[in-house]
Amino acid sequence: MPNAIVEVLNPYDLSVIGEVTTTPWEQVDAHLEQAHALYRNRTRWLPAYKRIDILKKTQGLMEKKADELAFQIANEGGKPLVDARIEVARAIDGVGLCIKELSHLGGHEIPMDLTAAGAGRLAFTTREPVGVVVAVSAFNHPLNLIVHQVGPAVAAGCPVLVKPASSTPLSAKAFVSMLYEAGLPEEWCRLVVCKSDVAEKMVTDARVGFFTFIGSGKVGWALKSKLAPGTRCALEHGGVAPVVVDDSADLESMIPALTKGGFTIPAKVCVSVQRVYAPSHTCQQHWPECWPAKPKNW
């Protein structure tokens, strides 16, 4: 039975802008088995200098294709092009940070002679890949969030399976393709577009060493509760984003910034302005029509 095709729509006019092929469980299972075998075979691990080279080349490709990537983000996610360009710049920086972090992946010595039993002995730590990474991402930043999840996995030397949001898979597909073009063997990073039941089966598989999730709290916590024993995880569910207005604030410049922070790209920014704390006299002075009437015996 052939794999299903998912059409990707522009959210503005619902026109078809691309398509991706879904991944059935049998194929996901094969990817997991191959990724787990890579992790278990130390002779096949990618040395740090090769991972650095791949990430540097990926960063260069992203810089060359910055306009194309920005248009892709805007086209599939509905984000204004000016904001899509900012997202691309952040994603490029994100790959650069992964490269820099590789130089800090050393271990440290442990003092053993703190007790008589440890006198004359030496201990030290070293860092190794945690295992197969499964990354499930969100729709609101279809490129930058993928970089946040996949970039560190590649940098750390972990095989990774990435599932983007079904409504915005094209940016993730582009990033994975650039990793391949930069020299990353395909078995080290697989794009998985699938239904929720297949995704849950993948996430909760015992071969997964680390689960990274960006999305709703309800889904994230539910998946965490079903992880196989020993699987580590990182959940990103957004925030509550309060803003505190000080007495010394320049209201003329602050109000436009607050408005943009609260209403730009509606429902697509985890750290959008969601609560504002301001001195009552400031509110009364500048927005008297919004201030409630004083109760009796005030």
Summary of the structure (lengths in Angstrom):
residues: 298
radius of gyration: 23.5
end to end distance: 73.9
largest distance: 79.4
contacts: 866
relative contact order: 0.13
helix: 48%
strand: 15%
